Amino acid sequence: MKQNGDKTMKKVSISLTVALMIVCGVIGIGAGYWLTPEYSMSMYDRSTMDLGQPDKWVDLRYVDAMISHHRGAVLLAEEAGISRRPEIRKLTEEILANEPVAIAELYRWKKEWYRDVRKAGDPQVPRLGSYDRTFDLRFLNAMIAHHEAGIRMTREIRLKSSRSDVLDNADEVERFFREGLGMFRAWRTSWYSVSERNPEL
């Protein structure tokens, strides 16, 4: 009986240890995001995708990925609507007005090129939390990571697609993302004295 009891206690102990490790990991990620301005928004890696081989479906995979990416901007803008900075409020209004137009064009391409009317899934985006003195910093960190992920996607499709509409879209989107990155980094430096020495993109 004692041996059985010892085995049960050992299993419980292992389960508790694993559970505590998971909880600590989640808390660590949250603390890094909330407290450290330079924290890398690696969570965006989950919402970007490898576009795969340059086959006849690569443009469809790009279109789906870009729809999801635009939806990510919308979701972040909806959260950031509580900001008290006029610059952020104006930006969120522009995102909520313009992104649905870009999404509609991509859905039209899907339908015309592939007869595909399925909806692309929404990405996971960071939860920005309630408004406080670092709310806008959290939004800027998220948008910087968002734009960087978009640029990586446009670079990849340029190597794999031969469709002019897709290549033109990638060029236009990357120009937009680069302009946005410059603006977000400038705001982050001005408002929070955070800057990057050697930004990757």
C-alpha positions as CSV (number, residue, x, y, z in Angstrom):
1,M,0.0,0.0,0.0
2,K,2.8,2.3,0.9
3,Q,4.5,1.8,-2.5
4,N,1.3,2.6,-4.3
5,G,0.9,5.7,-2.2
6,D,4.5,6.8,-3.0
7,K,3.9,6.3,-6.8
8,T,0.7,8.3,-6.6
9,M,2.5,11.1,-4.8
10,K,5.3,11.0,-7.3
11,K,2.9,11.4,-10.2
12,V,1.1,14.3,-8.5
13,S,4.5,15.9,-7.8
14,I,5.6,15.6,-11.5
15,S,2.2,17.0,-12.7
16,L,2.5,20.0,-10.3
17,T,6.0,20.7,-11.4
18,V,5.0,20.6,-15.1
19,A,2.0,22.9,-14.4
20,L,4.2,25.3,-12.5
21,M,6.7,25.4,-15.3
22,I,4.0,26.2,-17.9
23,V,2.5,29.0,-15.6
24,C,6.0,30.5,-15.0
25,G,6.6,30.5,-18.8
26,V,3.4,32.3,-19.5
27,I,4.0,34.8,-16.8
28,G,7.5,35.4,-18.1
29,I,6.3,36.1,-21.6
30,G,3.6,38.4,-20.2
31,A,6.1,40.3,-18.0
32,G,8.5,40.6,-20.9
33,Y,5.9,42.1,-23.2
34,W,4.4,44.4,-20.6
35,L,7.5,45.6,-18.9
36,T,10.3,45.6,-21.5
37,P,9.9,48.0,-24.4
38,E,12.5,46.1,-26.5
39,Y,10.8,42.7,-26.0
40,S,10.6,40.9,-29.3
41,M,7.1,40.2,-30.4
42,S,7.8,36.6,-31.4
43,M,4.1,35.8,-31.0
44,Y,3.7,37.1,-34.5
45,D,5.7,34.2,-35.8
46,R,2.6,32.1,-35.2
47,S,0.4,34.3,-37.4
48,T,2.8,34.3,-40.4
49,M,3.2,31.4,-42.6
50,D,5.7,29.8,-44.8
51,L,4.2,30.2,-48.3
52,G,5.6,26.9,-49.4
53,Q,6.7,25.8,-52.8
54,P,6.3,28.2,-55.8
55,D,3.5,26.0,-57.2
56,K,0.1,27.0,-58.7
57,W,-1.4,27.6,-55.3
58,V,1.3,29.9,-53.9
59,D,-0.7,33.0,-54.8
60,L,-3.7,31.7,-53.0
61,R,-1.6,31.0,-49.9
62,Y,-0.2,34.6,-50.1
63,V,-3.7,36.1,-50.5
64,D,-5.0,34.1,-47.5
65,A,-2.0,35.1,-45.4
66,M,-2.3,38.8,-46.4
67,I,-6.1,38.8,-45.6
68,S,-5.2,37.4,-42.2
69,H,-2.5,40.0,-41.8
70,H,-4.8,42.9,-42.7
71,R,-7.3,41.5,-40.2
72,G,-4.6,41.6,-37.6
73,A,-4.2,45.3,-38.1
74,V,-8.0,45.8,-37.7
75,L,-8.1,43.8,-34.5
76,L,-5.2,45.8,-33.0
77,A,-6.9,49.1,-34.1
78,E,-10.1,48.1,-32.4
79,E,-8.2,47.6,-29.2
80,A,-6.2,50.8,-29.6
81,G,-9.3,52.9,-30.0
82,I,-9.2,53.7,-26.2
83,S,-5.9,55.6,-26.7
84,R,-5.8,59.2,-25.6
85,R,-3.2,60.3,-28.1
86,P,-4.6,62.0,-31.1
87,E,-2.0,60.4,-33.4
88,I,-3.0,56.9,-32.3
89,R,-6.7,57.7,-32.5
90,K,-6.3,59.1,-36.1
91,L,-4.3,56.0,-37.1
92,T,-6.9,53.6,-35.8
93,E,-9.6,55.4,-37.7
94,E,-7.5,55.1,-40.9
95,I,-6.9,51.4,-40.3
96,L,-10.5,50.7,-39.7
97,A,-11.5,52.6,-42.9
98,N,-8.8,51.3,-45.3
99,E,-8.0,47.7,-44.3
100,P,-11.5,46.4,-45.2
101,V,-11.0,47.8,-48.7
102,A,-7.7,45.9,-49.1
103,I,-9.3,42.8,-47.7
104,A,-12.2,43.0,-50.1
105,E,-9.8,43.2,-53.1
106,L,-7.9,40.1,-51.9
107,Y,-11.2,38.2,-51.5
108,R,-12.1,39.2,-55.1
109,W,-8.9,37.8,-56.3
110,K,-9.5,34.5,-54.5
111,K,-12.9,34.2,-56.1
112,E,-11.8,35.2,-59.6
113,W,-8.5,33.2,-59.7
114,Y,-9.4,30.1,-57.7
115,R,-13.2,30.1,-57.3
116,D,-12.5,30.1,-53.6
117,V,-15.0,31.9,-51.4
118,R,-13.8,30.5,-48.1
119,K,-13.0,33.0,-45.3
120,A,-9.4,33.4,-44.1
121,G,-8.9,32.9,-40.4
122,D,-8.2,35.8,-38.1
123,P,-4.7,35.8,-36.6
124,Q,-3.8,35.8,-32.9
125,V,-2.9,39.3,-31.8
126,P,-1.5,40.6,-28.5
127,R,-4.0,41.7,-25.9
128,L,-3.1,45.3,-25.2
129,G,-4.9,45.5,-21.9
130,S,-6.5,48.5,-20.2
131,Y,-5.3,52.1,-20.8
132,D,-2.3,53.2,-18.7
133,R,0.9,55.1,-19.3
134,T,2.5,52.3,-21.4
135,F,-0.6,51.4,-23.4
136,D,0.6,53.2,-26.5
137,L,4.0,51.6,-26.2
138,R,2.4,48.2,-26.2
139,F,0.4,49.2,-29.3
140,L,3.5,50.5,-31.1
141,N,5.5,47.3,-30.2
142,A,2.6,45.2,-31.7
143,M,2.4,47.3,-34.8
144,I,6.1,47.3,-35.4
145,A,6.1,43.5,-35.1
146,H,3.1,43.3,-37.4
147,H,4.7,45.4,-40.1
148,E,8.0,43.5,-39.9
149,A,6.1,40.2,-40.4
150,G,4.3,41.7,-43.4
151,I,7.6,42.7,-45.0
152,R,8.9,39.2,-44.6
153,M,5.8,37.9,-46.3
154,T,6.1,40.3,-49.3
155,R,9.8,39.4,-49.7
156,E,9.0,35.7,-49.8
157,I,6.2,36.0,-52.4
158,R,8.4,38.0,-54.7
159,L,10.7,35.0,-54.9
160,K,7.8,32.6,-55.6
161,S,5.1,34.3,-57.7
162,S,5.0,35.4,-61.3
163,R,1.6,36.9,-61.2
164,S,1.8,40.7,-61.8
165,D,-1.1,41.6,-59.6
166,V,0.5,39.8,-56.7
167,L,3.9,41.2,-57.3
168,D,2.5,44.8,-57.6
169,N,0.6,44.2,-54.3
170,A,3.7,43.0,-52.6
171,D,5.6,46.1,-53.7
172,E,2.8,48.4,-52.6
173,V,2.3,46.7,-49.3
174,E,6.0,46.7,-48.5
175,R,6.3,50.4,-49.2
176,F,3.4,51.1,-46.9
177,F,4.8,48.9,-44.1
178,R,8.2,50.6,-44.4
179,E,6.7,54.0,-44.0
180,G,4.7,52.8,-41.1
181,L,7.7,51.3,-39.4
182,G,9.6,54.6,-39.6
183,M,6.6,56.5,-38.1
184,F,6.1,54.0,-35.3
185,R,9.7,53.9,-34.4
186,A,9.9,57.7,-34.3
187,W,6.8,57.9,-32.0
188,R,8.3,55.2,-29.8
189,T,11.5,57.1,-29.5
190,S,9.8,60.5,-28.9
191,W,7.2,59.3,-26.4
192,Y,9.1,56.5,-24.6
193,S,12.8,57.1,-25.4
194,V,13.0,53.7,-27.0
195,S,15.0,53.2,-30.1
196,E,16.6,50.3,-32.0
197,R,20.3,50.5,-32.8
198,N,20.3,48.2,-35.8
199,P,16.7,47.3,-36.9
200,E,16.5,44.2,-39.0
201,L,14.0,45.8,-41.4
